[in-house]
Amino acid sequence: KPRHRGERGESLELAAMILSDLAYVVDRLLAFASRSSIESRQDIESRLLQFWRWNKSLPEQLAGSDKVVEAHKSLLEKMVALRDALNSDDDFVVFKAIVGYKSVFPHMWDDEPDFRRDERIRHESQDELANRITVDNWTLWKARLVNAAKARSRDLATFPPYARFLSIIAVRQPSLALDLLNDRAAMPDWTIRPIADALLAGDYRGDAEAKLNRWLEEGQFLQEIGALAAFSRNAGTTLAAKVAEKSIQRGDVGGCTNLVEGAIRRFVDDPTFWRDKVFFPCLAILRKAESYDWIERSWHQPGQDSLFSNLSDEQSEIVLDAMIGANEVDYQAEQILKSIATGRHQLILDWFGRRIEHATAEPPIQFNPIPFSFQDVHEALQPY
């Protein structure tokens, strides 16, 4: 609080000046924002929304000054003008609905943040936009989709909404989605999975299978087809067997990593197939390449249905050997060890001994043979 009468007047003058300066900055943005790249505009609007939420209400202690009220009114008007200018471009509005990163929708200017509501409204917007796509306007929409596919985000938030939109198109306009699937020069490789997954569930299954099989024969896109085969319920084990065979033949680490992850998660669907035909042959490739990403991606629930709880002694040793060079024994690694340790605790103890020897013989950078403290596996070892 001001200590003498002059301070309040000076504070109000300062507040009016700050609000006027902010209005000027927003006005300057208005002069060039609509000419910026579409991703820059999305970033500007996201920051503008945050700024709006901070400033849309005038604190009671400032509301008694005409100068402050007028400056605040001007600031709000400039922010609304910038928002409207950004959204006057249909391509920008479409881009926001398709691409997830920093998207701002009209209701957000009046409502408090609510992620679930925001995603529901996004989905409704995507559904409405998908209904507009026809053969006649496909050239326009394909250009929009190609442009959206170029977006980048630091946290990968771009991709789930965009993948959803591609899936909608594949369901409602499968011939157009097939065009996207075929046009690998225009679309990034990761789009193969959502497009093909939706096509495999419909009347264009044969066309999608033919294209995937052709790529497999040529050894192309093994990582993407591997992800499709591993995680799509529409793909079937035939595709998984084909991509596993080609990935193993070519020593493709990306394809084998996806297939190993899929085998762990889908083990109960067909234990013999996923363990013996996919997991172990692909794991051999990863072991040879000294690749350990599969461990971090091996999320599973230890128990009788876990792949790692359904191994012979020899198979358990193969898994442990493939983990010997991993820099850290993290939570995911402990879950694997915990599953194997049931009835085979000595294998785990010996494995830690081998990691100590490995660190002593050739001390690699950042290699930690035994964690400072265990998170889970100690429970299986304590009785011994």
PABA-550489 format. One record per residue (C-alpha): residue in three letters; x, y, z. Coordinates in nm, 4 decimals, decimal comma. Example, Ala and Ser with C-alpha at 12.3 -4.5 7.8 and 13.67 -1.06 7.14 Angstrom:
<sites>
SITE; ALA; 1,2300; -0,4500; 0,7800
SITE; SER; 1,3670; -0,1060; 0,7140
</sites>
This chain:
<sites>
SITE; LYS; 0,0000; 0,0000; 0,0000
SITE; PRO; 0,1223; 0,3553; -0,0688
SITE; ARG; 0,2704; 0,5273; 0,2391
SITE; HIS; 0,1562; 0,8795; 0,1441
SITE; ARG; -0,1029; 1,0321; -0,0820
SITE; GLY; 0,1266; 1,0894; -0,3803
SITE; GLU; 0,2157; 0,7241; -0,4220
SITE; ARG; -0,1290; 0,6109; -0,5326
SITE; GLY; -0,1470; 0,8684; -0,8072
SITE; GLU; 0,1988; 0,7727; -0,9299
SITE; SER; 0,1030; 0,4025; -0,9243
SITE; LEU; -0,2075; 0,4684; -1,1352
SITE; GLU; -0,0047; 0,6701; -1,3843
SITE; LEU; 0,2474; 0,3862; -1,4077
SITE; ALA; -0,0288; 0,1289; -1,4574
SITE; ALA; -0,1852; 0,3359; -1,7367
SITE; MET; 0,1535; 0,3733; -1,9035
SITE; ILE; 0,2260; -0,0013; -1,8869
SITE; LEU; -0,1145; -0,0922; -2,0315
SITE; SER; -0,0704; 0,1641; -2,3102
SITE; ASP; 0,2730; 0,0231; -2,3935
SITE; LEU; 0,1333; -0,3293; -2,4028
SITE; ALA; -0,1437; -0,2151; -2,6364
SITE; TYR; 0,1205; -0,0629; -2,8623
SITE; VAL; 0,3159; -0,3921; -2,8719
SITE; VAL; 0,0034; -0,5897; -2,9614
SITE; ASP; -0,0791; -0,3347; -3,2314
SITE; ARG; 0,2706; -0,3774; -3,3803
SITE; LEU; 0,2190; -0,7544; -3,3847
SITE; LEU; -0,1047; -0,6979; -3,5709
SITE; ALA; 0,0884; -0,5298; -3,8493
SITE; PHE; 0,2846; -0,8409; -3,9465
SITE; ALA; 0,1412; -1,1448; -3,7635
SITE; SER; -0,0953; -1,2482; -4,0428
SITE; ARG; 0,2014; -1,2653; -4,2811
SITE; SER; 0,4049; -1,4941; -4,0539
SITE; SER; 0,4396; -1,8683; -4,1017
SITE; ILE; 0,1410; -2,0711; -3,9937
SITE; GLU; 0,3325; -2,2235; -3,7006
SITE; SER; 0,4468; -1,8772; -3,5887
SITE; ARG; 0,0868; -1,7590; -3,5952
SITE; GLN; -0,0147; -2,0543; -3,3826
SITE; ASP; 0,2559; -1,9645; -3,1318
SITE; ILE; 0,1487; -1,5985; -3,1316
SITE; GLU; -0,2145; -1,6874; -3,0659
SITE; SER; -0,1200; -1,9275; -2,7866
SITE; ARG; 0,0807; -1,6561; -2,6136
SITE; LEU; -0,1944; -1,4041; -2,6810
SITE; LEU; -0,4497; -1,6273; -2,5059
SITE; GLN; -0,2273; -1,6549; -2,2014
SITE; PHE; -0,1790; -1,2793; -2,2024
SITE; TRP; -0,5568; -1,2303; -2,2366
SITE; ARG; -0,6286; -1,4478; -1,9345
SITE; TRP; -0,3829; -1,2464; -1,7295
SITE; ASN; -0,5188; -0,9070; -1,8321
SITE; LYS; -0,8868; -0,9403; -1,9237
SITE; SER; -0,9965; -0,8278; -1,5768
SITE; LEU; -0,8839; -0,4976; -1,4277
SITE; PRO; -0,7930; -0,5142; -1,0564
SITE; GLU; -1,0350; -0,3266; -0,8344
SITE; GLN; -0,7668; -0,0909; -0,7034
SITE; LEU; -0,7005; 0,0293; -1,0610
SITE; ALA; -1,0603; 0,0582; -1,1784
SITE; GLY; -1,1097; 0,4038; -1,0266
SITE; SER; -0,8707; 0,5721; -1,2700
SITE; ASP; -1,0158; 0,6865; -1,6027
SITE; LYS; -0,6708; 0,6718; -1,7630
SITE; VAL; -0,6150; 0,3145; -1,6496
SITE; VAL; -0,9631; 0,2062; -1,7606
SITE; GLU; -0,9145; 0,3649; -2,1027
SITE; ALA; -0,5685; 0,2081; -2,1482
SITE; HIS; -0,7032; -0,1301; -2,0401
SITE; LYS; -0,9939; -0,1016; -2,2836
SITE; SER; -0,7522; -0,0180; -2,5642
SITE; LEU; -0,5351; -0,3194; -2,4781
SITE; LEU; -0,8316; -0,5575; -2,4883
SITE; GLU; -0,9461; -0,4136; -2,8214
SITE; LYS; -0,5996; -0,4613; -2,9709
SITE; MET; -0,5848; -0,8215; -2,8460
SITE; VAL; -0,9264; -0,9009; -2,9952
SITE; ALA; -0,8210; -0,7395; -3,3242
SITE; LEU; -0,5063; -0,9525; -3,3365
SITE; ARG; -0,6992; -1,2685; -3,2530
SITE; ASP; -0,9560; -1,1970; -3,5264
SITE; ALA; -0,6862; -1,1137; -3,7816
SITE; LEU; -0,5102; -1,4433; -3,7171
SITE; ASN; -0,8337; -1,6391; -3,7528
SITE; SER; -0,9471; -1,4652; -4,0708
SITE; ASP; -0,7387; -1,7186; -4,2644
SITE; ASP; -0,9287; -2,0457; -4,3213
SITE; ASP; -0,6046; -2,2398; -4,3643
SITE; PHE; -0,4924; -2,1290; -4,0188
SITE; VAL; -0,8226; -2,2330; -3,8601
SITE; VAL; -0,7978; -2,5743; -4,0259
SITE; PHE; -0,4338; -2,6102; -3,9217
SITE; LYS; -0,5218; -2,5515; -3,5565
SITE; ALA; -0,7846; -2,8241; -3,5596
SITE; ILE; -0,5548; -3,0731; -3,7296
SITE; VAL; -0,2338; -2,9989; -3,5408
SITE; GLY; -0,2327; -3,0318; -3,1650
SITE; TYR; 0,0562; -2,8143; -3,0615
SITE; LYS; -0,0566; -2,4864; -2,8940
SITE; SER; -0,3999; -2,4881; -3,0594
SITE; VAL; -0,6457; -2,2201; -2,9457
SITE; PHE; -1,0202; -2,2581; -3,0060
SITE; PRO; -1,2900; -1,9877; -2,9739
SITE; HIS; -1,4366; -2,1108; -2,6439
SITE; MET; -1,0994; -2,0751; -2,4712
SITE; TRP; -1,1263; -1,6954; -2,4686
SITE; ASP; -1,4234; -1,7137; -2,2313
SITE; ASP; -1,3663; -2,0379; -2,0385
SITE; GLU; -1,1057; -2,1587; -1,7936
SITE; PRO; -0,8578; -2,4270; -1,9100
SITE; ASP; -1,0087; -2,7752; -1,9318
SITE; PHE; -0,8079; -3,0267; -2,1342
SITE; ARG; -1,0848; -3,2851; -2,1740
SITE; ARG; -1,3365; -3,0279; -2,2895
SITE; ASP; -1,0811; -2,8754; -2,5256
SITE; GLU; -1,0050; -3,2139; -2,6823
SITE; ARG; -1,3758; -3,2933; -2,7195
SITE; ILE; -1,4290; -2,9656; -2,9023
SITE; ARG; -1,1223; -3,0327; -3,1174
SITE; HIS; -1,2621; -3,3732; -3,2135
SITE; GLU; -1,5959; -3,2187; -3,3027
SITE; SER; -1,4153; -2,9655; -3,5184
SITE; GLN; -1,2112; -3,2380; -3,6877
SITE; ASP; -1,5251; -3,4407; -3,7582
SITE; GLU; -1,6928; -3,1387; -3,9153
SITE; LEU; -1,3867; -3,0584; -4,1273
SITE; ALA; -1,3559; -3,4179; -4,2455
SITE; ASN; -1,7128; -3,4007; -4,3741
SITE; ARG; -1,6085; -3,1156; -4,6027
SITE; ILE; -1,3469; -3,3218; -4,7865
SITE; THR; -1,4542; -3,4467; -5,1273
SITE; VAL; -1,2917; -3,5675; -5,4455
SITE; ASP; -1,3569; -3,2258; -5,6007
SITE; ASN; -1,1717; -3,0266; -5,3325
SITE; TRP; -0,9070; -3,2891; -5,2582
SITE; THR; -0,6249; -3,0850; -5,4116
SITE; LEU; -0,6863; -2,8087; -5,1558
SITE; TRP; -0,7207; -3,0460; -4,8633
SITE; LYS; -0,4205; -3,2558; -4,9572
SITE; ALA; -0,2086; -2,9394; -4,9631
SITE; ARG; -0,3378; -2,8553; -4,6150
SITE; LEU; -0,2558; -3,2010; -4,4864
SITE; VAL; 0,0931; -3,1933; -4,6351
SITE; ASN; 0,1536; -2,8533; -4,4754
SITE; ALA; 0,0261; -2,9746; -4,1386
SITE; ALA; 0,2547; -3,2770; -4,1569
SITE; LYS; 0,5553; -3,0440; -4,1612
SITE; ALA; 0,4749; -2,9100; -3,8138
SITE; ARG; 0,7168; -2,9834; -3,5344
SITE; SER; 0,6620; -2,9823; -3,1599
SITE; ARG; 0,9029; -3,0289; -2,8719
SITE; ASP; 0,6771; -3,2718; -2,6873
SITE; LEU; 0,5246; -3,4646; -2,9813
SITE; ALA; 0,1830; -3,3194; -2,8977
SITE; THR; 0,1352; -3,2505; -3,2687
SITE; PHE; 0,0949; -3,6077; -3,3729
SITE; PRO; -0,2019; -3,7701; -3,1910
SITE; PRO; -0,4583; -3,5133; -3,3194
SITE; TYR; -0,3127; -3,5225; -3,6687
SITE; ALA; -0,3053; -3,9034; -3,6709
SITE; ARG; -0,6695; -3,9041; -3,5613
SITE; PHE; -0,7644; -3,6752; -3,8493
SITE; LEU; -0,5851; -3,8980; -4,1002
SITE; SER; -0,7753; -4,1974; -3,9609
SITE; ILE; -1,1071; -4,0166; -4,0022
SITE; ILE; -1,0282; -3,9426; -4,3645
SITE; ALA; -0,9330; -4,3063; -4,4224
SITE; VAL; -1,2690; -4,4181; -4,2877
SITE; ARG; -1,4828; -4,1616; -4,4720
SITE; GLN; -1,2802; -4,1174; -4,7905
SITE; PRO; -1,0640; -4,4303; -4,8239
SITE; SER; -0,9691; -4,3653; -5,1874
SITE; LEU; -0,8280; -4,0263; -5,0893
SITE; ALA; -0,6471; -4,1749; -4,7898
SITE; LEU; -0,4951; -4,4343; -5,0216
SITE; ASP; -0,3589; -4,1460; -5,2274
SITE; LEU; -0,1904; -4,0114; -4,9126
SITE; LEU; -0,0522; -4,3554; -4,8300
SITE; ASN; 0,0979; -4,3876; -5,1764
SITE; ASP; 0,2464; -4,0374; -5,1862
SITE; ARG; 0,5558; -4,0916; -4,9725
SITE; ALA; 0,7284; -3,7887; -5,1247
SITE; ALA; 0,4685; -3,5584; -4,9699
SITE; MET; 0,3883; -3,7299; -4,6405
SITE; PRO; 0,6329; -3,8157; -4,3594
SITE; ASP; 0,6980; -4,1828; -4,2952
SITE; TRP; 0,5208; -4,1909; -3,9570
SITE; THR; 0,1850; -4,1252; -4,1275
SITE; ILE; 0,1923; -4,4765; -4,2760
SITE; ARG; 0,0666; -4,6275; -3,9514
SITE; PRO; -0,2536; -4,4260; -3,8885
SITE; ILE; -0,3551; -4,4266; -4,2558
SITE; ALA; -0,2866; -4,7952; -4,3167
SITE; ASP; -0,4422; -4,8974; -3,9843
SITE; ALA; -0,7753; -4,7375; -4,0774
SITE; LEU; -0,7658; -4,8698; -4,4350
SITE; LEU; -0,7022; -5,2253; -4,3134
SITE; ALA; -1,0310; -5,2078; -4,1209
SITE; GLY; -1,2400; -5,1243; -4,4282
SITE; ASP; -1,3128; -5,2025; -4,7913
SITE; TYR; -0,9671; -5,0894; -4,9020
SITE; ARG; -0,7885; -5,3543; -4,6960
SITE; GLY; -0,6651; -5,5336; -5,0062
SITE; ASP; -0,5180; -5,2148; -5,1534
SITE; ALA; -0,3438; -5,1292; -4,8279
SITE; GLU; -0,2048; -5,4823; -4,7889
SITE; ALA; -0,0753; -5,4797; -5,1450
SITE; LYS; 0,1102; -5,1545; -5,0850
SITE; LEU; 0,2551; -5,2692; -4,7536
SITE; ASN; 0,3691; -5,6002; -4,9033
SITE; ARG; 0,5345; -5,4185; -5,1930
SITE; TRP; 0,7266; -5,1972; -4,9529
SITE; LEU; 0,8310; -5,5024; -4,7514
SITE; GLU; 0,9612; -5,6760; -5,0620
SITE; GLU; 1,1704; -5,3662; -5,1290
SITE; GLY; 1,2815; -5,3395; -4,7655
SITE; GLN; 1,1254; -4,9946; -4,7251
SITE; PHE; 0,9632; -4,8358; -4,4182
SITE; LEU; 1,0371; -5,1324; -4,1930
SITE; GLN; 1,0195; -4,9243; -3,8752
SITE; GLU; 0,6771; -4,7809; -3,9648
SITE; ILE; 0,5320; -5,1109; -4,0856
SITE; GLY; 0,6794; -5,2765; -3,7789
SITE; ALA; 0,4898; -5,0328; -3,5573
SITE; LEU; 0,1713; -5,0989; -3,7527
SITE; ALA; 0,2100; -5,4764; -3,7264
SITE; ALA; 0,3005; -5,4577; -3,3577
SITE; PHE; 0,0197; -5,2361; -3,2332
SITE; SER; -0,2695; -5,2537; -3,4795
SITE; ARG; -0,5461; -5,5050; -3,4184
SITE; ASN; -0,6322; -5,4703; -3,7885
SITE; ALA; -0,2942; -5,5870; -3,9163
SITE; GLY; -0,2875; -5,9513; -3,8062
SITE; THR; 0,0056; -6,1828; -3,7431
SITE; THR; 0,0721; -6,2439; -4,1135
SITE; LEU; 0,1971; -5,8889; -4,1590
SITE; ALA; 0,3912; -5,9089; -3,8329
SITE; ALA; 0,5661; -6,2256; -3,9510
SITE; LYS; 0,6573; -6,0659; -4,2843
SITE; VAL; 0,7972; -5,7459; -4,1384
SITE; ALA; 0,9835; -5,9417; -3,8708
SITE; GLU; 1,1446; -6,1606; -4,1351
SITE; LYS; 1,2522; -5,8601; -4,3435
SITE; SER; 1,3699; -5,6587; -4,0417
SITE; ILE; 1,5800; -5,9512; -3,9205
SITE; GLN; 1,7179; -6,0110; -4,2673
SITE; ARG; 1,8225; -5,6466; -4,2985
SITE; GLY; 1,9239; -5,5990; -3,9375
SITE; ASP; 1,6815; -5,3102; -3,9086
SITE; VAL; 1,7009; -5,1827; -3,5501
SITE; GLY; 1,3947; -4,9556; -3,5745
SITE; GLY; 1,1713; -5,2304; -3,7103
SITE; CYS; 1,2970; -5,4842; -3,4556
SITE; THR; 1,2547; -5,2403; -3,1653
SITE; ASN; 0,8901; -5,1809; -3,2535
SITE; LEU; 0,8270; -5,5519; -3,2974
SITE; VAL; 0,9884; -5,6404; -2,9635
SITE; GLU; 0,7725; -5,3824; -2,7894
SITE; GLY; 0,4644; -5,5170; -2,9672
SITE; ALA; 0,5522; -5,8767; -2,8745
SITE; ILE; 0,5764; -5,7809; -2,5062
SITE; ARG; 0,2428; -5,6015; -2,5082
SITE; ARG; 0,0551; -5,8549; -2,7213
SITE; PHE; 0,2066; -6,1712; -2,5809
SITE; VAL; -0,1223; -6,3041; -2,4422
SITE; ASP; -0,2890; -6,2768; -2,7853
SITE; ASP; -0,0724; -6,5551; -2,9287
SITE; PRO; 0,2121; -6,6488; -2,6895
SITE; THR; 0,3970; -6,8867; -2,9184
SITE; PHE; 0,3923; -6,6511; -3,2149
SITE; TRP; 0,4872; -6,3291; -3,0369
SITE; ARG; 0,7542; -6,4848; -2,8154
SITE; ASP; 0,9153; -6,7391; -3,0487
SITE; LYS; 0,8574; -6,5933; -3,3953
SITE; VAL; 0,8947; -6,2246; -3,3176
SITE; PHE; 1,0456; -6,1401; -2,9787
SITE; PHE; 1,3553; -6,3595; -2,9678
SITE; PRO; 1,4582; -6,3334; -3,3351
SITE; CYS; 1,4251; -5,9519; -3,3200
SITE; LEU; 1,5951; -5,9351; -2,9801
SITE; ALA; 1,8985; -6,1062; -3,1330
SITE; ILE; 1,9298; -5,8192; -3,3807
SITE; LEU; 1,9081; -5,5604; -3,1034
SITE; ARG; 2,1657; -5,7476; -2,8944
SITE; LYS; 2,4076; -5,7552; -3,1849
SITE; ALA; 2,3544; -5,3829; -3,2454
SITE; GLU; 2,3945; -5,3099; -2,8731
SITE; SER; 2,0597; -5,1306; -2,8814
SITE; TYR; 1,8735; -5,1004; -2,5516
SITE; ASP; 1,5808; -4,8718; -2,6341
SITE; TRP; 1,3496; -5,1728; -2,6172
SITE; ILE; 1,4037; -5,1921; -2,2392
SITE; GLU; 1,2678; -4,8425; -2,1813
SITE; ARG; 0,9705; -4,9224; -2,4044
SITE; SER; 0,8963; -5,2600; -2,2421
SITE; TRP; 0,6185; -5,1398; -2,0108
SITE; HIS; 0,4351; -5,4462; -1,8892
SITE; GLN; 0,2593; -5,5685; -1,5793
SITE; PRO; 0,4580; -5,8441; -1,4053
SITE; GLY; 0,2482; -6,1533; -1,3504
SITE; GLN; 0,1552; -6,4853; -1,5001
SITE; ASP; 0,0497; -6,3271; -1,8308
SITE; SER; 0,3799; -6,1453; -1,8780
SITE; LEU; 0,6084; -6,2653; -2,1562
SITE; PHE; 0,9000; -6,2541; -1,9113
SITE; SER; 0,7153; -6,4819; -1,6685
SITE; ASN; 0,6752; -6,7444; -1,9399
SITE; LEU; 1,0362; -6,8147; -2,0287
SITE; SER; 1,2594; -7,1169; -1,9891
SITE; ASP; 1,5927; -7,0832; -1,8085
SITE; GLU; 1,7697; -7,0630; -2,1429
SITE; GLN; 1,5313; -6,7963; -2,2732
SITE; SER; 1,5686; -6,5963; -1,9524
SITE; GLU; 1,9460; -6,5989; -1,9950
SITE; ILE; 1,9084; -6,4718; -2,3523
SITE; VAL; 1,6979; -6,1780; -2,2307
SITE; LEU; 1,9440; -6,0967; -1,9543
SITE; ASP; 2,2352; -6,1153; -2,1967
SITE; ALA; 2,0581; -5,8642; -2,4223
SITE; MET; 2,0332; -5,6256; -2,1242
SITE; ILE; 2,3901; -5,6575; -1,9983
SITE; GLY; 2,5221; -5,3422; -2,1658
SITE; ALA; 2,2386; -5,1050; -2,0758
SITE; ASN; 2,3759; -4,7955; -1,9030
SITE; GLU; 2,1156; -4,7937; -1,6267
SITE; VAL; 1,8947; -5,0426; -1,4486
SITE; ASP; 1,5827; -4,8253; -1,4536
SITE; TYR; 1,2252; -4,8967; -1,3506
SITE; GLN; 1,1346; -5,0750; -1,6746
SITE; ALA; 1,4447; -5,2931; -1,6494
SITE; GLU; 1,3554; -5,3828; -1,2916
SITE; GLN; 1,0105; -5,4958; -1,4023
SITE; ILE; 1,1714; -5,7388; -1,6445
SITE; LEU; 1,4139; -5,8600; -1,3778
SITE; LYS; 1,1326; -5,8996; -1,1267
SITE; SER; 0,9356; -6,1211; -1,3651
SITE; ILE; 1,2387; -6,3387; -1,4385
SITE; ALA; 1,3448; -6,3511; -1,0718
SITE; THR; 1,0404; -6,5539; -0,9686
SITE; GLY; 1,1948; -6,8986; -0,9251
SITE; ARG; 1,5195; -6,7880; -1,0897
SITE; HIS; 1,6712; -6,5442; -0,8426
SITE; GLN; 2,0242; -6,6797; -0,8939
SITE; LEU; 2,0112; -6,5754; -1,2612
SITE; ILE; 1,9475; -6,2161; -1,1536
SITE; LEU; 2,2257; -6,2176; -0,8931
SITE; ASP; 2,4678; -6,3617; -1,1472
SITE; TRP; 2,3568; -6,1002; -1,3983
SITE; PHE; 2,4466; -5,8160; -1,1638
SITE; GLY; 2,7842; -5,9818; -1,1122
SITE; ARG; 2,8405; -5,9869; -1,4869
SITE; ARG; 2,7520; -5,6168; -1,5085
SITE; ILE; 3,0173; -5,5405; -1,2454
SITE; GLU; 3,2718; -5,7390; -1,4488
SITE; HIS; 3,1605; -5,5575; -1,7632
SITE; ALA; 3,2176; -5,2197; -1,5971
SITE; THR; 3,5594; -5,3271; -1,4653
SITE; ALA; 3,6882; -5,4731; -1,7910
SITE; GLU; 3,5832; -5,1894; -2,0211
SITE; PRO; 3,4456; -4,9010; -1,8155
SITE; PRO; 3,2027; -4,7282; -2,0537
SITE; ILE; 3,0917; -4,3700; -2,0014
SITE; GLN; 2,7870; -4,3332; -1,7736
SITE; PHE; 2,7592; -4,7068; -1,7140
SITE; ASN; 2,6084; -4,7852; -1,3747
SITE; PRO; 2,6175; -5,1625; -1,3107
SITE; ILE; 2,4004; -5,1529; -0,9967
SITE; PRO; 2,1556; -4,8729; -0,9099
SITE; PHE; 2,2120; -4,6793; -0,5889
SITE; SER; 1,8712; -4,7983; -0,4703
SITE; PHE; 1,6268; -5,0485; -0,6157
SITE; GLN; 1,2673; -4,9578; -0,6907
SITE; ASP; 1,1122; -5,3021; -0,7208
SITE; VAL; 1,3363; -5,5991; -0,7951
SITE; HIS; 1,4768; -5,6133; -0,4400
SITE; GLU; 1,1419; -5,7513; -0,3235
SITE; ALA; 1,2020; -6,0670; -0,5304
SITE; LEU; 1,5608; -6,1004; -0,4076
SITE; GLN; 1,5227; -6,0230; -0,0357
SITE; PRO; 1,4354; -6,3798; 0,0699
SITE; TYR; 1,7732; -6,4929; -0,0642
</sites>
